[in-house]
């Protein structure tokens, strides 16, 4: 029969193993945290807003289909770059990366227009 003293070290080892796997082995957790980081949130919010502007201008006829597709593709590239930068820094972006992404968003916004 197993006594409580024999089960206790095994249970501690199991809990410790689970904690290590849960915290270190789950990159999705880092991504979730990063979306709430102020710098990352700002860049992602701008990208979302730009996509809405592109769709609006396409509906209004101010952009052709190929122009809208190219702008959406550029916007998705900016978001992919933000995600890659965040992966390198544990789920957030640096100020330098934020500035670079904002410059790209500014250039994209000038192309979109209104």
N, C-alpha and C positions, 0 to 999 in steps of 0.2 A: 504494500500500500504506500502511496506517495504522501508525504507529510507536507504541511504548509511551508516549512523551511526549505524543502527541496524544490518547491514550485516557485518560490519567490525570485531566485536568481534567473530562472528561465523566463519568468514574466518580465522582469526588468530588462533583460536582453531583448526580448520581443518588442517591448514598447520603445526602447531606444532605437532599434532597427527601423521600426515603423516611422518614427519621428525623422530620422535621417533621410529615409526614402521620400517621405511626404514633403519635406522642406527643400532638399537639394535636388531631388530627382524629378521635379515637376516644373518644367519651363513655362507651362501655361499659367501657373500662379504668378510668376514674374511678369508675364504679359498683362494679367489682370491688374496688378498693382500699378504698372506703368501708365495705364490709361487714366489713372486718377492723379498722376504727377502733373503739376501745373504746366510745366513746359511742354510736355507731351500732349496734354489735353488741349492747349492752345493750338498747336500745329494740327492736330486731328480735327478740331472744330473748324479751323480755317479750310481744311481740305473738304470737309463736308459742305461747308457753305459755298465753296467754289463749284462743287458738283451741282448744287442746287441752281447756281447762277447759269452754269452751262446748259442744264436742262431747260431752264426758263427761256434763255435766249434762243435755244433750238426750237422750242414751241412757238416762240414769237416770230420765227423766221429770220432772225438776225444772224444766225449761224447755219451753215449748210451741214448736212449729215456728216460728210468727211471731216469738216472742221470740228464739229462737236466730238466725234470719235477720237480725233487726235488730242483734243484738250482733255477728254476723259482719261485717255491713255497716259498723258503727262501727269495728271492728278494722281492716278493710281501708282505711277512710278515714284512720286513724292512720298506717298504713304508707305510704299515698300521700303524706301530709303529710311524713313523714320523708324519703321519696325526693325530694320537691320541695325541701325544705330542703337536702338533701345536694347536689342539682344546683346550687344557688345558691352553694355553698361548695367546689366542686372535689372532691366525693365524701365529705364528712364533715359532721357537724352541730355547731353551736356548743353551749356549755354551756346557754345560755338556751333554745335549741330543745330540748335534751335534757330540761331541767326541765319545759318545757311539755308535751312528749310524755309524760313520766312522770306528770304530773298527770292527763292524759287517760286513761292506762292505769290509774291508781289509781281514777278515777271508774268506769271500765268494770269493773274488778275488783270493786268494791262492788256493782255491779248483778248481776254473774254470781253472786256468793254464795260459798259454801264455797271 
